[in-house]
Amino acid sequence: MTAPARFTKTDIKRALSGAREAGFARVRVGIDVNGNMVIDASDDPMTIVEATPNPLDRLLKGR
């Protein structure tokens, strides 16, 4: 990896804060296979999925 970075940590922070200031509830920044920054922003609220207990946990706790 000898090529210089296309963007910096500061660029990512600016993209995140700019999307939040624009009113987006959810913002995600990723890097695609070509090394480009991809910003995914949505107004939909996040849904929190509660994990169901694993029935095998009782076996591990018995040790």
MODELLER restraints for C-alpha pairs under 7 A, 6 or more apart:
rsr = mdl.restraints
at = mdl.atoms
rsr.add(forms.Gaussian(group=physical.xy_distance, feature=features.Distance(at['CA:16:A'], at['CA:27:A']), mean=6.61, stdev=0.5))
rsr.add(forms.Gaussian(group=physical.xy_distance, feature=features.Distance(at['CA:19:A'], at['CA:27:A']), mean=6.82, stdev=0.5))
rsr.add(forms.Gaussian(group=physical.xy_distance, feature=features.Distance(at['CA:24:A'], at['CA:41:A']), mean=6.12, stdev=0.5))
rsr.add(forms.Gaussian(group=physical.xy_distance, feature=features.Distance(at['CA:24:A'], at['CA:42:A']), mean=5.61, stdev=0.5))
rsr.add(forms.Gaussian(group=physical.xy_distance, feature=features.Distance(at['CA:24:A'], at['CA:43:A']), mean=5.03, stdev=0.5))
rsr.add(forms.Gaussian(group=physical.xy_distance, feature=features.Distance(at['CA:25:A'], at['CA:42:A']), mean=6.14, stdev=0.5))
rsr.add(forms.Gaussian(group=physical.xy_distance, feature=features.Distance(at['CA:25:A'], at['CA:43:A']), mean=4.95, stdev=0.5))
rsr.add(forms.Gaussian(group=physical.xy_distance, feature=features.Distance(at['CA:25:A'], at['CA:44:A']), mean=6.64, stdev=0.5))
rsr.add(forms.Gaussian(group=physical.xy_distance, feature=features.Distance(at['CA:25:A'], at['CA:45:A']), mean=6.33, stdev=0.5))
rsr.add(forms.Gaussian(group=physical.xy_distance, feature=features.Distance(at['CA:26:A'], at['CA:41:A']), mean=5.59, stdev=0.5))
rsr.add(forms.Gaussian(group=physical.xy_distance, feature=features.Distance(at['CA:26:A'], at['CA:42:A']), mean=5.21, stdev=0.5))
rsr.add(forms.Gaussian(group=physical.xy_distance, feature=features.Distance(at['CA:26:A'], at['CA:43:A']), mean=6.39, stdev=0.5))
rsr.add(forms.Gaussian(group=physical.xy_distance, feature=features.Distance(at['CA:27:A'], at['CA:40:A']), mean=5.75, stdev=0.5))
rsr.add(forms.Gaussian(group=physical.xy_distance, feature=features.Distance(at['CA:27:A'], at['CA:41:A']), mean=4.38, stdev=0.5))
rsr.add(forms.Gaussian(group=physical.xy_distance, feature=features.Distance(at['CA:27:A'], at['CA:42:A']), mean=6.54, stdev=0.5))
rsr.add(forms.Gaussian(group=physical.xy_distance, feature=features.Distance(at['CA:28:A'], at['CA:39:A']), mean=5.81, stdev=0.5))
rsr.add(forms.Gaussian(group=physical.xy_distance, feature=features.Distance(at['CA:28:A'], at['CA:40:A']), mean=5.05, stdev=0.5))
rsr.add(forms.Gaussian(group=physical.xy_distance, feature=features.Distance(at['CA:28:A'], at['CA:41:A']), mean=6.32, stdev=0.5))
rsr.add(forms.Gaussian(group=physical.xy_distance, feature=features.Distance(at['CA:29:A'], at['CA:37:A']), mean=6.82, stdev=0.5))
rsr.add(forms.Gaussian(group=physical.xy_distance, feature=features.Distance(at['CA:29:A'], at['CA:38:A']), mean=5.63, stdev=0.5))
rsr.add(forms.Gaussian(group=physical.xy_distance, feature=features.Distance(at['CA:29:A'], at['CA:39:A']), mean=4.57, stdev=0.5))
rsr.add(forms.Gaussian(group=physical.xy_distance, feature=features.Distance(at['CA:29:A'], at['CA:40:A']), mean=6.26, stdev=0.5))
rsr.add(forms.Gaussian(group=physical.xy_distance, feature=features.Distance(at['CA:30:A'], at['CA:37:A']), mean=5.84, stdev=0.5))
rsr.add(forms.Gaussian(group=physical.xy_distance, feature=features.Distance(at['CA:30:A'], at['CA:38:A']), mean=5.06, stdev=0.5))
rsr.add(forms.Gaussian(group=physical.xy_distance, feature=features.Distance(at['CA:30:A'], at['CA:39:A']), mean=6.47, stdev=0.5))
rsr.add(forms.Gaussian(group=physical.xy_distance, feature=features.Distance(at['CA:31:A'], at['CA:37:A']), mean=4.73, stdev=0.5))
rsr.add(forms.Gaussian(group=physical.xy_distance, feature=features.Distance(at['CA:31:A'], at['CA:38:A']), mean=5.76, stdev=0.5))
rsr.add(forms.Gaussian(group=physical.xy_distance, feature=features.Distance(at['CA:32:A'], at['CA:38:A']), mean=6.71, stdev=0.5))
